[in-house]
Amino acid sequence: MHTRKEQMEAFGRFLDILDELREKCPWDRKQTNESLRPNTIEETYELCDALMKDDKKDICKELGDVLLHVAFYAKIGSETGDFDIKDVCDRLCEKLIFRHPHVFGEVKADTAEKVTENWEQLKMKEKDGNKMVLSGVPSALPSLIKAYRIQDKARNVGFDWEERSQVWTKVKEEIGEFEAEVENMDKDKAEAEFGDVMFSLINAARLYKINPDNALELTNQKFIRRFNYLEEHTIKQGHNLKDMTLEEMDAVWNEAKEKGL
């Protein structure tokens, strides 16, 4: 690995290149916070994809793309005189020190759970921090991740099950209410109850230390692998998926499972 001096030199070179691009490249010169935002979201998802695949080479590449966006926003901030990359780093350092009194102060926190609990309490105390427990959950978060964060924040102030096994009663209750509304053919109520089912399952995942977003993505990838196998098998046999029976599809699907796909 590289020395801190080499790391700082590389970061300085990167900032110099960004400055030159902002001045000389027509595309870079015309970018604004608003125009960059969609690309930032895309780059973040590409990084998440690389992380899920544990592709070290791709993770390195995608981290660079995300870093470019962070620095680009700071560059735009410096042009308007609002802040620059030093201000961004300084604010981050101050926040990290403030939120880690067990490292930089006298507070005791021997477990990750205690650190998280302290973190949420400290965020509430910050000068410009969140005045309400759930106000720190970004409204733009994807719904599944948002549900997890909402529940996690509520947990930090004691709003949680006494025993995690109690959550299964709630899950079964919500499934029953959803089934009842489906039987009643009330689409709006069924949709609302299905949301409750998902919220309760996400709660169960949290209690059993499973990240629901990661779990669902692993299932997505598994389904894609098996469905691709099914489709490729069908093409090799000279058939069309639409012409296959469900029994025939299940047979090939189970073959994919046996192959560990």
C-alpha positions in Angstrom: 0.0 0.0 0.0 1.0 3.6 -0.5 2.4 6.1 2.1 0.3 9.0 3.3 2.6 11.3 1.3 1.9 9.4 -1.9 -1.9 9.4 -1.1 -1.9 13.1 -0.6 0.1 13.7 -3.8 -2.4 11.5 -5.8 -5.3 13.5 -4.3 -3.6 16.8 -5.2 -3.0 15.6 -8.8 -6.7 14.6 -9.0 -7.8 18.1 -7.9 -5.4 19.7 -10.4 -6.9 17.6 -13.2 -10.4 18.5 -12.1 -9.5 22.2 -12.1 -8.2 22.0 -15.6 -11.2 20.0 -16.9 -13.6 22.6 -15.4 -11.7 25.3 -17.2 -11.0 23.7 -20.6 -13.5 20.9 -21.2 -16.9 22.2 -22.7 -18.8 19.4 -21.0 -17.2 19.8 -17.6 -17.5 23.5 -17.8 -21.3 23.5 -18.2 -22.1 21.1 -15.4 -24.2 22.2 -12.4 -25.3 20.6 -9.2 -28.6 19.8 -10.9 -27.1 18.3 -14.0 -24.7 16.1 -12.1 -27.2 14.7 -9.6 -28.6 12.0 -11.9 -25.1 10.8 -12.8 -24.2 10.8 -9.1 -27.1 8.5 -8.4 -26.1 6.2 -11.2 -22.4 6.1 -10.1 -23.5 5.3 -6.6 -25.6 2.3 -7.8 -22.7 1.1 -9.9 -20.4 1.2 -6.9 -23.1 -0.8 -4.9 -23.2 -3.3 -7.7 -19.4 -3.8 -7.6 -19.6 -4.1 -3.8 -22.2 -6.9 -4.0 -20.1 -8.8 -6.6 -17.0 -8.2 -4.4 -15.1 -7.2 -7.6 -12.1 -5.5 -6.1 -10.9 -4.0 -9.4 -14.3 -2.7 -10.2 -14.8 -1.4 -6.6 -11.6 0.7 -7.0 -12.8 2.1 -10.3 -16.3 2.9 -9.1 -14.9 4.6 -5.9 -13.0 6.9 -8.2 -16.2 7.8 -10.1 -18.0 8.6 -6.8 -15.0 10.6 -5.6 -15.0 12.6 -8.8 -18.6 13.6 -8.1 -17.8 14.6 -4.5 -14.9 16.8 -5.6 -17.0 18.2 -8.5 -19.7 19.5 -6.2 -17.0 21.0 -3.9 -15.5 22.7 -7.0 -18.8 24.2 -7.9 -19.2 25.3 -4.3 -15.8 27.1 -4.5 -16.8 28.9 -7.6 -19.9 30.3 -5.9 -17.8 31.2 -2.8 -19.9 28.9 -0.5 -17.3 26.2 0.3 -14.5 24.2 -1.2 -13.0 20.8 -0.7 -11.1 21.9 2.4 -14.4 23.0 4.0 -15.9 19.6 3.1 -13.0 17.7 4.7 -13.0 20.0 7.8 -16.7 19.6 8.4 -16.4 15.8 8.0 -13.4 15.7 10.5 -15.3 17.8 13.0 -18.3 15.6 12.8 -16.3 12.4 13.1 -14.5 13.6 16.2 -17.7 14.9 17.7 -19.6 11.6 17.1 -16.8 9.4 18.4 -16.2 10.6 22.0 -15.3 7.0 22.9 -12.2 7.5 20.7 -11.5 11.2 21.0 -13.0 11.8 24.5 -13.8 10.1 27.7 -17.0 8.3 26.8 -17.1 4.5 27.1 -18.5 2.4 24.3 -17.3 -1.2 24.1 -19.7 -2.6 21.5 -20.7 -1.5 18.0 -24.3 -1.4 19.2 -23.4 1.1 22.0 -21.5 3.2 19.4 -24.5 3.3 17.2 -26.8 4.3 20.1 -24.4 7.1 21.1 -24.1 8.2 17.4 -27.8 8.8 17.1 -28.0 10.7 20.4 -25.1 12.9 19.4 -26.8 13.7 16.1 -29.8 14.9 18.0 -27.6 17.3 20.0 -25.7 18.9 17.1 -26.2 22.6 16.6 -27.8 22.1 13.2 -28.7 18.5 13.7 -32.0 16.7 13.5 -34.6 18.0 16.0 -36.8 14.9 15.6 -35.7 11.2 15.8 -36.8 10.4 12.2 -36.0 13.7 10.6 -32.5 12.5 9.7 -33.9 9.8 7.3 -33.5 11.2 3.8 -36.8 11.4 2.0 -35.2 10.4 -1.3 -33.9 7.0 0.0 -35.3 3.9 -1.8 -38.4 2.7 0.2 -36.8 -0.6 1.4 -33.7 1.1 2.7 -35.8 3.9 4.2 -37.9 1.5 6.1 -34.8 -0.2 7.6 -33.3 3.2 8.6 -36.6 4.4 10.2 -36.9 1.3 12.3 -33.2 1.4 13.3 -33.5 5.0 14.4 -36.6 4.3 16.4 -34.7 1.4 18.1 -32.0 3.7 19.3 -34.5 5.6 21.5 -36.0 2.3 22.9 -38.9 1.9 20.4 -38.5 -1.8 19.7 -39.6 -5.3 20.7 -38.6 -6.7 24.1 -37.8 -10.0 22.4 -37.0 -10.2 18.7 -39.1 -13.4 18.4 -42.2 -11.2 19.1 -41.9 -9.8 15.6 -43.3 -13.0 14.0 -46.7 -12.4 15.6 -46.8 -9.0 13.9 -45.6 -10.5 10.5 -48.4 -13.1 10.6 -50.9 -10.5 11.6 -50.0 -8.3 8.7 -50.1 -11.2 6.2 -53.6 -12.1 7.5 -54.8 -8.5 7.0 -53.3 -8.4 3.5 -55.0 -11.7 2.6 -58.3 -10.4 3.9 -58.2 -7.3 1.7 -57.2 -9.4 -1.3 -60.2 -11.5 -0.7 -62.3 -8.3 -0.5 -61.0 -7.2 -3.8 -60.2 -3.8 -2.4 -57.0 -2.8 -4.3 -56.2 0.3 -2.3 -56.5 -1.4 1.1 -54.6 -4.4 -0.2 -51.8 -2.2 -1.3 -51.7 -0.5 2.1 -51.7 -3.9 3.9 -49.0 -5.2 1.5 -46.8 -2.3 2.6 -47.4 -3.3 6.2 -46.3 -6.8 5.4 -43.1 -5.6 3.8 -42.4 -3.2 6.7 -42.9 -6.0 9.3 -40.6 -8.3 7.3 -37.9 -5.6 7.1 -38.3 -5.2 10.8 -37.7 -9.0 11.3 -34.6 -8.8 9.1 -33.3 -6.0 11.2 -33.9 -7.8 14.4 -32.0 -10.9 13.1 -29.2 -8.7 11.8 -30.0 -9.3 8.1 -29.7 -6.4 5.7 -33.0 -6.7 3.7 -31.6 -4.7 0.7 -28.6 -7.0 0.4 -30.8 -10.1 0.9 -33.2 -9.0 -1.8 -30.4 -8.2 -4.2 -28.8 -11.6 -3.7 -32.2 -13.2 -4.6 -32.5 -10.9 -7.6 -29.1 -12.1 -8.8 -29.9 -15.7 -8.1 -33.2 -15.4 -10.1 -31.4 -13.8 -13.0 -28.8 -16.6 -13.1 -31.4 -19.3 -13.0 -33.7 -17.6 -15.5 -30.8 -17.1 -17.9 -30.0 -20.8 -17.6 -33.6 -21.7 -18.4 -33.6 -19.4 -21.4 -30.3 -20.6 -22.7 -31.3 -24.2 -22.3 -34.5 -23.5 -24.1 -32.7 -21.9 -27.1 -30.3 -24.8 -27.3 -33.3 -27.2 -27.6 -34.8 -25.1 -30.3 -37.8 -24.2 -28.3 -39.5 -20.9 -27.2 -40.1 -20.1 -23.6 -43.7 -19.2 -24.4 -44.3 -22.7 -25.7 -43.1 -24.5 -22.6 -45.3 -25.7 -19.9 -44.7 -24.7 -16.3 -43.8 -28.3 -15.5 -41.1 -28.2 -18.2 -39.8 -24.8 -16.9 -39.7 -26.1 -13.3 -37.7 -29.1 -14.4 -35.0 -26.9 -16.0 -35.2 -24.5 -13.1 -34.5 -27.3 -10.6 -31.6 -28.4 -12.8 -30.1 -24.9 -12.4 -30.6 -25.1 -8.6 -28.8 -28.5 -8.6 -25.9 -26.9 -10.5 -25.6 -24.3 -7.7 -26.8 -21.4 -9.8 
